[in-house]
Amino acid sequence: MLHLYASGQYAGSFPDPYGAESLGNLLALLAPRPRSVLLVGGVERGLVPVLLRHPVEELVVVEPDQAAFAFLLERLPEGDRAAFRDPRVLVVHDDPRRFVRRGRLGEQFDLALLLGGEPATLLRARLATVEFLSTLTARLRPEGRS
């Protein structure tokens, strides 16, 4: 088992296939039809393969730090790495706030998952502001969930 720290704080341990199954299926069931899913953070949790077993047509993974993502990807189980090669998965290396604000023209999501951890630091708290959550809500389809 590997333990992940981000900015000096514990971020998670992996692999945890049982936790991934439970959390991934629960999250996928939040939206009536999760065809288009936005995932911010939590790559190490192993949710990507679980989410892809639902009727997901596109899974956009936003990871701001390309080097950290590459480092993590090398250490994920093969099943998780294979899920990132699925044509339905798009990995975007951008600031989540900027991506949600700009995004791709007219793109809306059925489900938005913010799994970057507790907003205990200024870096993490940027995704817990009223402004960001309002912008994110505007990117959801009418029946979408975050």
ZIMO-V735166 format. One record per residue. N is the residue number from 1. SS is DSSP state (alpha for helix, beta for strand, coil for the rest). OMEGA is omega as a letter, one per 20 degrees, with the letter a starting at -180 (NA if undefined). NEAR is the number of other C-alpha atoms within 8 Angstrom. Layout:
# ZIMO-V735166
N_SS_OMEGA_NEAR + N_SS_OMEGA_NEAR
This chain:
# ZIMO-V735166
1_coil_r_5 + 2_beta_r_6 + 3_beta_a_9 + 4_beta_r_9 + 5_beta_r_9 + 6_beta_a_7 + 7_coil_r_4 + 8_coil_a_5 + 9_beta_r_6 + 10_beta_a_8 + 11_beta_r_9 + 12_beta_r_9 + 13_beta_a_11 + 14_beta_i_12 + 15_coil_r_11 + 16_coil_a_9 + 17_alpha_a_7 + 18_alpha_r_6 + 19_alpha_r_8 + 20_alpha_r_12 + 21_alpha_a_10 + 22_alpha_a_8 + 23_alpha_a_9 + 24_alpha_r_12 + 25_alpha_r_10 + 26_alpha_a_8 + 27_alpha_a_9 + 28_alpha_a_11 + 29_coil_r_8 + 30_coil_a_8 + 31_coil_a_12 + 32_coil_r_7 + 33_coil_a_6 + 34_coil_a_13 + 35_coil_a_10 + 36_beta_a_13 + 37_beta_r_14 + 38_beta_r_12 + 39_beta_r_13 + 40_beta_a_13 + 41_coil_r_11 + 42_coil_a_12 + 43_alpha_a_7 + 44_alpha_a_11 + 45_alpha_r_12 + 46_coil_a_14 + 47_alpha_a_13 + 48_alpha_r_11 + 49_alpha_r_10 + 50_alpha_r_12 + 51_alpha_a_11 + 52_coil_r_10 + 53_coil_r_7 + 54_coil_a_8 + 55_coil_a_8 + 56_coil_r_13 + 57_coil_r_7 + 58_beta_r_10 + 59_beta_r_13 + 60_beta_r_12 + 61_beta_r_12 + 62_beta_r_15 + 63_coil_a_14 + 64_coil_a_9 + 65_coil_a_8 + 66_alpha_r_8 + 67_alpha_r_6 + 68_alpha_r_7 + 69_alpha_r_9 + 70_alpha_r_8 + 71_alpha_a_8 + 72_alpha_a_9 + 73_alpha_r_8 + 74_alpha_a_7 + 75_alpha_r_6 + 76_coil_r_11 + 77_coil_a_7 + 78_alpha_r_6 + 79_alpha_r_7 + 80_alpha_r_11 + 81_alpha_r_11 + 82_alpha_r_8 + 83_alpha_r_11 + 84_alpha_r_10 + 85_coil_r_7 + 86_coil_a_7 + 87_coil_r_5 + 88_coil_a_8 + 89_beta_r_12 + 90_beta_r_10 + 91_beta_a_9 + 92_beta_r_9 + 93_coil_a_9 + 94_coil_r_10 + 95_coil_a_9 + 96_alpha_r_11 + 97_alpha_a_9 + 98_alpha_a_9 + 99_alpha_a_10 + 100_alpha_a_10 + 101_alpha_a_8 + 102_alpha_a_7 + 103_coil_r_8 + 104_coil_a_5 + 105_coil_r_5 + 106_coil_a_4 + 107_coil_r_7 + 108_coil_a_8 + 109_beta_r_13 + 110_beta_a_15 + 111_beta_r_15 + 112_beta_a_14 + 113_beta_r_10 + 114_beta_a_10 + 115_coil_a_8 + 116_coil_r_8 + 117_coil_a_8 + 118_coil_a_6 + 119_coil_a_11 + 120_coil_r_6 + 121_coil_r_6 + 122_alpha_r_7 + 123_alpha_a_6 + 124_alpha_a_12 + 125_alpha_r_11 + 126_alpha_a_10 + 127_alpha_r_11 + 128_alpha_a_9 + 129_coil_r_8 + 130_alpha_a_6 + 131_alpha_a_6 + 132_alpha_a_11 + 133_alpha_r_10 + 134_alpha_r_8 + 135_alpha_r_10 + 136_alpha_r_11 + 137_alpha_r_8 + 138_alpha_r_7 + 139_coil_r_10 + 140_beta_r_14 + 141_beta_a_9 + 142_beta_r_4 + 143_beta_a_8 + 144_beta_a_12 + 145_beta_r_9 + 146_coil_NA_7
